[in-house]
């Protein structure tokens, strides 16, 4: 987990592994508030990922129970 502060917002990024793929879940709080999920594994173009208003919106986007569980763990601070 890495954390840094910039532009009056705190960015906390956590890497999680789901079904053999690594995802970076970035939680932004402060001046801006959102959750960003980016696939790290097999990402040849280095895309930024998907941005969601909150964890509920992020969980609705994924069908995988493993991904929903990983998002919940990050939200609760268990990872």
Protein Blocks (a to p, Z undefined) as FASTA:
>chain_A
ZZddeehiacddddddeehiacdddddehjbccdddddfbhplnopgbjcdfblmlmmmm
pmblklmmmmmmmmnopZZ
